[in-house]
Amino acid sequence: MQTSQGVARGGRDRFLDVVRAGAILAVIAQHWVMPVLSYSGGQLATGNALATPGWWVVTWLSQVMPLVFFAGGAANLISLRRADSPRQWLAARIRRLMVPVLPLLAVWLVVPDFLRGLGIPPQPLQVASAIAAQLLWFLAVYVLVVLLTPVMVAAHRRWGLKVPLVMAVAGVLVDVARFNDLGYIGYANAIFVWVAVHQLGFHYVEGRLGSLTRRGALTLSAAGFGVTALMVAFGPYPASMIGMPGAPVSNMSPPTVLLAFLAVGQIGLLLAFRPQLNALAERPGVGTALSWLGARFMTVYLWHMPALIVVAGVTVYGLGYETPAPGTVLWLVMAPAWFAVCGMVLLGLLRLFAHFETQRDTVAVTAKLPQLIVAGLMVSGGLLGLAAHGFAPLSDGIVHGPVPWVLLATAGFLLAGKHIPATDLGTRLLGRAVAVSEQATIRH
């Protein structure tokens, strides 16, 4: 079996570690720099700094979800080959993805009622509850991709590069239908686009991408970014790779096929500097930092927006702070302080919740493969419902909506097999939170 130079049997691929770490740091940076906030008269005004004219170009590098799916594809292929069976692998992946989510669900089933009791107005509380849940879209889609992984690995063995190419063609056809008054069909690209990018990770592991010379990698990057630019210039696609306020079309929600070509550009660019990135990973302290961050990847992803909510709640709502106009001297001066405070809050949250993800225990897998598929679909459906509706829609002043989705996702997690003591703890905590939320609903 041909393998990429950096993928050691039984070891770790440091390039993938760097890609994952860089991706999560880029996600955090983008999400913390975007908000333009002010509060007056019970209303929280929100804007996006990246909507500033010309700043769309930043999103071509800061939109790193393609890299997350690429690295995930490589990691999934490596771990699936090491697993005793697809059933065992699938059960382990579902649990590993869901365990860090449990404390987030538990906390956010209680927090809206608690804040409402403190007199927080409905509108800013609605915004906070939606922001805390919206990033669960990634997990909802990623669980579906994980469910498809054994099938896609088999397709990869048989058809190789034809698989992502067919997926990309399907993505183009979906976009054509979407832009011709069949808008909802665009959500099919949540599978076609992300599975195509995920499939590229397989080709990295097996050497087709990992063995590229620098010239070959830069050529690949130029092709990916070039096609992206042409589709923006002559097609219906917006220049920004993230959704913008008031824009009629978003490249992210649902994803357009443009993101698959962006992925090719980004992957080629990183591969061109792979030796330097590997050398960076070997420097004293860097490898330790990569291991620390990698072990907490999901927790960092899930809690970096609640950290932002805490900081915005104290400064914008509590102290009357207003975000300076993006790009001004004052904005440039305040941004590092904003990042530093958000970072300190995030570190505090990691101390509270990271152990859910970092604890590794042997789990007895009792669920059959069909049961695991159903479990994964339940988890994905529950998380997607939360991402779409938030934790506390308050249009009528009554908490409603999140509990059924939470129960659906949690039931899927429990259905995936026998779980560990730490998971039992998280599940009991979640059960108490659900009970508290239901009692609060009845009271109000």
N, C-alpha and C positions, 0 to 999 in steps of 0.2 A: 504493500500500500504506500503510495507516495504521500509524503506529508510536508507541510510547510517547514522551513528551516527553524522557525522559532517555536514550534509545537513539539516539545519534548515528551516522549512517552512517559506517563506517570508524573510529569512535571507541569509547570505553568508556562504559558506563552506571555512573556513580558510585554510584547507589543500590544496584545489584547488588553493586558492590565492597564497600560498607558491610555489606550483608546477609551476604555470604560471610565477611568478616572477623569480624563480630559472631558469626556462627554457629560458626566454628572456635574463637574465644575462649570462647564459652559451652560448647562441647563439652569443651575443656580444663578449664575451671573446674569443671564438673560432675564430670568423672572424677577430678580431683585432690582434690575436697572429699569425695567419697563414701566412700573407704576408711576403715574403722575396724579397725585392725590390732593384733595382739599375737602374740608368739611364745613358745612354751614346749614343751619336751620333744619337739622335732622336728616340731611341728605349728604351722602358721601359721593363726591364727584371723582370719577376715575378716567384716566386717559392712558395712552401708551407712548412712552418716549420714542420708541422705534417708528412711530408714525411721522416723526419729524422728516420733512422733505430730504431725500437723499440717504437717509439712514437705513433704507431697505437693504442696501448692499451688505450691511453687517449681518443680516439674517442668513445670507448664503453660507456663512461659516458658523454662526451661533445657533442655527437650527440643526441640532445634532441628533435628533431622534433617528435619522437613518443610520448613524454610526452605532447607536444603541442596539438596533435590530441586527446590524451586521455583526457586531461583537457577540450578540446573543446567539446568532446562528452558528458561529464558530464554536462558542462554548457549549451549545446544546449538542452539536455533533460529537465533540470530544467526550462529553460526559455520557452521552447515550452509548458510545462504543465501550465505555468502561463499565457500564451498568450490567447487572446480571440478566436483566430482561427489560423490554420496553415497559412492561407493567410496573416494575419496580422503579424505573426511571421516572415515569409519568407521575406516580404517586409522590415521589420525593420532590419533583419540581412543583407540583401544585401546593404541597405543604410549605415548601420553602418560600414560594411567592406570597402565600397568604398569611403566614405567621406574623410578619412585620405589620400587616394591615390591621390585625385584631386590635391592638391598642389604639390605633387611629380611629377605628369605628367606635370603640368604647368611649373614648374621650369626646368625640364629636356628636355622640348621641346625648351627652349630658351638657356640653358647653353652651349650646344655644339657649336652653332653659335657664342655665345659670346666669348668662349675660343678660337675658331678658329680665330676670329678677333684679339685676343691678340697675335696670332702667335704660339699657342700651336701646335706641330706637330701632324699629323693624328694618328699615332700608339698609343701614350699614351692617346689621347682623345678617341680613339676607346675602349681602355681598360676601361677607366673610365665610359664611356657611357654604356658599357655592364655590368659592376659591379653594377651600379646604378639600372639597370632593372632586373638583374637575380633573385633577391630574390622575385620578383613578382610571381614566380612559386608557392610558397606556397599559396598565395591568390587565384590563378587560380584553384588549386586543392581544396582548402578549400571551395570555393564557390560551387563547384560541390558536395562536401560532405554535405554542408548545404542544397542544393536542394534535396538530397536523404534522409535527416534526417527524415521527416515525414514518409516516406515509411519504413525506417530502424527501427524506433520506433515501428511501427506496426509489423514488422518482429520480433523484440525483444520480444514483448508481446506474440507472438505465439510460437516462437521457442527458445527463450532465448540464452543460450550459444552455441547452434548449429550454430547460424548465424556467429559469428567470426571464428568458426572452419571451416565452409564451405568456408568462405572467405580465410582463411589461406591455405586450400587445393587448392583452385583455384589459389592462389599465387604461390604455389609449381608447379602446372601444367604450369603456365605462364613462370616460370623460366626454366623449362625443355625445353619448346619450344624455349625460348630466347637463351639458350645455345646450341641449335641444329640448328643454322643458321636461326632462325626466330627472328632476333634481335628486330624489331620494335614492336612485340607483347609484349615485356617487359613493354611498357608504360601502358598496361592494369593494371599493379600492382600499378599504381598511384591511382587507385580506390580500388582494392582488398585489398592491404596492409593497406592503410590509413583508409579505412572504417572499416576494422577489428579492428584496434587500437581504432578508434573513438567509436566503439561499446563497447569496454571494459569500456569506461567512463560511459555508461548506467549501466553496472553491478556494478560499484562503487556506483553510486547514489542509486541503489536499494538494496545495502547491501551485494551482493554476494562477492565483493572484499573489500568493506569498513569495513566489520565485521570480517575480517581475524585476527587471533591471530598473534603475532610476529613470532612464529614458522611457522605458515602457510604461512605468507608473505615471510619469508626467504626461505622456501621450494619452493614457486612459483618463487622467484627470482633466486634461484639456478637452477631450471629447465629451465627458460628462457635463462640465460647466458650459461648454460650447452649445450643446443641444439645449441645455436649460435656458441659456440666453436667447437662442433662436425661438424657443417656444414662448418665452416672455415677450419678445419683440413682435412676433407675428401671430401669436395665438391669443386665446382668451384668458391667459394666466396672469395673475398679478405679479409684480416684481418681488414683493415681500414673501418670504418663505414661512411666515407666521400670519395668523389672522389679524387684521387691523380693524379698529373701530369704524363702523359705517361702511366698510368695503363690501361690495355686492358679492364677491367671491373670495373664498379663503383656500389657500393651498394645503391647509392642515385639517380643516373640519368641514366636510370629510377630506381625506388626503387626495391630492391629484397625482397623476403619474409623473408630474414634474419632479416630485420628491425622489423617485427612483433614479432619475438622471442626475439629480443633485447628489444622491448617494454615491454614484459612480465617480463624480468629480471629487467629492470629499475623500473617499476611500483611496483613490489614486494618489491624491496629494499626500495623505499620511503614509502610504506605502513608499513613496519616493524618499521619505525621510525615516524609513523604518530602522536602518542601522543607528542613526543618531538617537531615535527614541528608545531603542534597546539599550544603548550606552547610558542614556539618562536614567533608565530604570535600574541600572547596576550601580549607580552612584550611592555613596553612603547616605543613609536616611531616606532616600527616595523610594527604594524598594520597600522599606518598612511602612512608609506613608501609603504606598499603593496597596499593600496588604491590608492595612488598617481601613482604608476607604473601601476597598473591594468587599471586605467582610460586612460592611454597613451600607452597601450601595442602596438597597431598597429603603432603608430607614431614612437615609439622607434625602432620597427623592421624595418620600412621603411627607417628611416633616419640614422641608425647607420653606414651603408656603405657609404653614401654620406659624413658623418663626417670623415670616414677613407680616402676617396678620397681627401677631403680638406687638411688633414694633410699630406698625401703622396705627394700631388701636391706641397705644400709649401716646405716640407723638402727634398723629394727625387728629384723632378724635379727642384725646385727653388734653393735649397741650396746644392744639390749634396750629400745628406746623403745616405748611403748604409746600409741596414740591416746587422748587424753582423751575423756571422754563428750561426745558432740556437743551443742553449745549451751551448754556450761558456759563460765565465764570463761576457764579454762585453754585450752579448745579454741579459743575466739575469739582468744586471744593467740598460740597456736602456729600457727594456720592461715596467717597471712601468712608466717611463716618457712618453713613447709612449701612454700608456693607459690613462694617466692623460690628455694629450693634446687632444686625441680623445674624451675623456669624456667631456672636456670643450666645444669643438666644438659641440658635440651632444646636450649638454644642451642649447647652443645658438640656435640651430635649433629647439629644442622643444619649446623654447619661441616664436619662429616665427610661428610654425605650429601645436602645440598640441591642440590649441583651436578648430580646425576643429573636432577633435575626442572627446574632453571633453564636448563640448556644447551638451546638451540634450534638444530637443524640441519635442512637440507633432506633429505628422505628420498625415495628413489625407490620408488613404490608399484607392486609387481608382482603382488600377490595379486588374484584375481578376487573379486567380491562373495560368491558362495557360500563360497569359502575363508575370507573375512573373517568370515562368520557362524559357521562352524565354529570359527575361531580364538577368537572372542568367547565362544562356549559353553564352549570348553576353559578359557579364562582364568577365566570365572565359576565353572565347576565346581571347578577347582583351588583357587581362593580360598575358596569355600564349604566345601570339605573341610577346609581349614586352620582356618577360623573355627570349625567344629564340633568338630574333634578336637585342635587345638592343635599346637604344634611338637614336644612331647616327652611323650606319655603314658608314665608310668613305673610303671604298676601292677605290672609284672612285672620292673622294674629294667632293661629293655632298650628302647633307643630304637627306636620303630617308628611307622609311620603317616605322618609328614609328607613323606617323600621322594617317594612317588608323587604326592601332591597338588602339591608344588612342581614336579615334572617336568611334570605336566599343564598347570599354569598357564604355565610357561615355554615349553613347546612351542606353546601357543596364541599366545603373544606372538611367537615366532619365525615362526609360520605367517602372521602378519598382514602380513609383507612384509619387504623389505630394511631393515636397521637401521643406525643411526649408529655411529661409533667409540666414543662413550661407552657406548652400549648393548652393543657388543661387549665392552667392558671389564667391564661389570656381568655379562654372561652368562658370561664366563670365570671371574669371581670366584665366581659361583653354581655353576658346574661344579666348581670346586675344593672348594667347601663341601660339595656333594653327595658327592663322592668321600671327603672326610674323614669325613662322617657315616656313609657306608656302611662304611668301614673300622672306625670305632668300634663300629658295630653288630656286625660280625663278631667283634671282640675281646671284646665283652661277652657 
